[in-house]
Amino acid sequence: MLGEDHSLTNDFPEYLRTIAELNESDTEFAKKADKYDKLDKEIRVLELKDAPISDEQMHQLKHERTELKDWLYERLQQEQ
């Protein structure tokens, strides 16, 4: 679905506390989470504007978002 919110807090509500704690205590997590949120917002905006970039560029942005999300999710699981 276009323009769907894939923020960490939206996709992983069961980890809200862990996300907040890691954002405070783990600078690498905080940097990657910030980058992920900015990338997710950029993708949503582009999708809502009918993606004024090439399909290849959009695919690359989504691929980068997926890689960041995978890393962040693994880190969240390690804290449980």
C-alpha positions as CSV (number, residue, x, y, z in Angstrom):
1,M,0.0,0.0,0.0
2,L,1.4,3.4,-1.0
3,G,2.3,5.9,1.7
4,E,2.2,3.2,4.5
5,D,4.0,4.1,7.7
6,H,6.8,1.6,8.4
7,S,8.3,3.5,11.4
8,L,9.9,1.3,14.0
9,T,7.3,2.2,16.6
10,N,4.5,1.4,14.2
11,D,5.9,-1.9,13.0
12,F,7.2,-3.1,16.4
13,P,4.9,-1.8,19.0
14,E,5.9,-4.6,21.3
15,Y,9.4,-3.1,21.4
16,L,8.4,0.6,22.2
17,R,10.3,0.5,25.6
18,T,13.3,-1.2,24.1
19,I,13.5,1.2,21.2
20,A,13.4,4.2,23.6
21,E,16.1,2.6,25.8
22,L,18.4,1.8,22.9
23,N,18.0,5.3,21.4
24,E,19.3,6.6,24.8
25,S,22.0,4.1,25.5
26,D,23.3,2.8,22.1
27,T,24.6,5.5,19.7
28,E,24.9,3.1,16.8
29,F,21.3,2.0,17.2
30,A,20.1,5.6,17.6
31,K,22.0,6.7,14.4
32,K,20.6,3.7,12.4
33,A,17.1,4.2,13.8
34,D,17.2,7.9,12.8
35,K,18.4,7.1,9.3
36,Y,15.7,4.4,9.0
37,D,13.0,6.8,10.1
38,K,14.2,9.5,7.7
39,L,14.4,7.0,4.8
40,D,10.9,5.7,5.6
41,K,9.5,9.2,5.5
42,E,11.3,10.0,2.3
43,I,9.8,6.8,0.7
44,R,6.3,7.7,1.9
45,V,6.5,11.2,0.5
46,L,7.7,9.9,-2.8
47,E,5.0,7.3,-3.0
48,L,2.3,9.9,-2.3
49,K,3.7,12.1,-5.0
50,D,3.5,9.3,-7.5
51,A,7.2,8.5,-7.1
52,P,8.9,11.2,-9.2
53,I,12.0,9.0,-9.4
54,S,12.8,5.9,-11.4
55,D,11.7,2.5,-10.4
56,E,15.3,1.5,-9.9
57,Q,15.9,4.4,-7.5
58,M,12.8,3.6,-5.5
59,H,13.8,-0.1,-5.4
60,Q,17.2,1.0,-4.0
61,L,15.7,3.2,-1.3
62,K,13.3,0.4,-0.2
63,H,16.2,-2.1,-0.2
64,E,18.3,0.2,2.0
65,R,15.3,0.6,4.3
66,T,14.9,-3.2,4.5
67,E,18.5,-3.7,5.4
68,L,18.4,-1.1,8.1
69,K,15.1,-2.6,9.5
70,D,16.6,-6.1,9.6
71,W,19.7,-4.8,11.5
72,L,17.5,-2.8,13.9
73,Y,15.1,-5.7,14.5
74,E,18.1,-8.1,15.3
75,R,19.4,-5.5,17.8
76,L,15.9,-5.3,19.4
77,Q,15.7,-9.1,19.7
78,Q,19.2,-9.2,21.4
79,E,17.8,-6.9,24.2
80,Q,14.9,-9.3,25.0
